Amino acid sequence: ARDLPAGSEVCTSYVELRRPLHVRRENLRQNWGFECRCDRCLFEEVAFSEAGHHEATMAVWRRFESVVESRQCDEHVLQRLVKDASDLVDKVLESLLARPRSALAAVPEHM
């Protein structure tokens, strides 16, 4: 193990990338002692910053975790979960695209 200078790019995934931003960041803080500020995390931070987005994300994530933990899922439950997640992403992207560029200052320029 070695210390990395602040701002160093780490190209190794230390967490499950399909988890929501706040879940990934909490895991990184608790287990590795840092907060990820990669382009993806910065983008998601801005994209999911509007009121209600965090709560909606957590609701879908909790339902997903419940399905995984129970190891039981009928087709209807899975279809509903996928639809709700897809609808949430659509809503977040629509909201993001409607914002003025100045509101997106934290999004890396090349994204």
MODELLER restraints for C-alpha pairs under 7 A, 6 or more apart:
rsr = mdl.restraints
at = mdl.atoms
rsr.add(forms.Gaussian(group=physical.xy_distance, feature=features.Distance(at['CA:15:A'], at['CA:24:A']), mean=6.12, stdev=0.5))
rsr.add(forms.Gaussian(group=physical.xy_distance, feature=features.Distance(at['CA:21:A'], at['CA:41:A']), mean=6.53, stdev=0.5))
rsr.add(forms.Gaussian(group=physical.xy_distance, feature=features.Distance(at['CA:21:A'], at['CA:44:A']), mean=6.74, stdev=0.5))
rsr.add(forms.Gaussian(group=physical.xy_distance, feature=features.Distance(at['CA:25:A'], at['CA:35:A']), mean=5.81, stdev=0.5))
rsr.add(forms.Gaussian(group=physical.xy_distance, feature=features.Distance(at['CA:25:A'], at['CA:36:A']), mean=6.47, stdev=0.5))
rsr.add(forms.Gaussian(group=physical.xy_distance, feature=features.Distance(at['CA:28:A'], at['CA:34:A']), mean=5.90, stdev=0.5))
rsr.add(forms.Gaussian(group=physical.xy_distance, feature=features.Distance(at['CA:28:A'], at['CA:35:A']), mean=6.32, stdev=0.5))
rsr.add(forms.Gaussian(group=physical.xy_distance, feature=features.Distance(at['CA:29:A'], at['CA:35:A']), mean=5.89, stdev=0.5))
rsr.add(forms.Gaussian(group=physical.xy_distance, feature=features.Distance(at['CA:39:A'], at['CA:108:A']), mean=6.12, stdev=0.5))
rsr.add(forms.Gaussian(group=physical.xy_distance, feature=features.Distance(at['CA:42:A'], at['CA:106:A']), mean=6.59, stdev=0.5))
rsr.add(forms.Gaussian(group=physical.xy_distance, feature=features.Distance(at['CA:42:A'], at['CA:107:A']), mean=5.97, stdev=0.5))
rsr.add(forms.Gaussian(group=physical.xy_distance, feature=features.Distance(at['CA:43:A'], at['CA:107:A']), mean=5.14, stdev=0.5))
rsr.add(forms.Gaussian(group=physical.xy_distance, feature=features.Distance(at['CA:46:A'], at['CA:104:A']), mean=6.81, stdev=0.5))
rsr.add(forms.Gaussian(group=physical.xy_distance, feature=features.Distance(at['CA:46:A'], at['CA:106:A']), mean=6.83, stdev=0.5))
rsr.add(forms.Gaussian(group=physical.xy_distance, feature=features.Distance(at['CA:46:A'], at['CA:107:A']), mean=6.82, stdev=0.5))
rsr.add(forms.Gaussian(group=physical.xy_distance, feature=features.Distance(at['CA:47:A'], at['CA:92:A']), mean=6.33, stdev=0.5))
rsr.add(forms.Gaussian(group=physical.xy_distance, feature=features.Distance(at['CA:47:A'], at['CA:96:A']), mean=5.68, stdev=0.5))
rsr.add(forms.Gaussian(group=physical.xy_distance, feature=features.Distance(at['CA:48:A'], at['CA:54:A']), mean=6.28, stdev=0.5))
rsr.add(forms.Gaussian(group=physical.xy_distance, feature=features.Distance(at['CA:48:A'], at['CA:92:A']), mean=6.44, stdev=0.5))
rsr.add(forms.Gaussian(group=physical.xy_distance, feature=features.Distance(at['CA:60:A'], at['CA:85:A']), mean=6.44, stdev=0.5))
rsr.add(forms.Gaussian(group=physical.xy_distance, feature=features.Distance(at['CA:67:A'], at['CA:73:A']), mean=6.07, stdev=0.5))
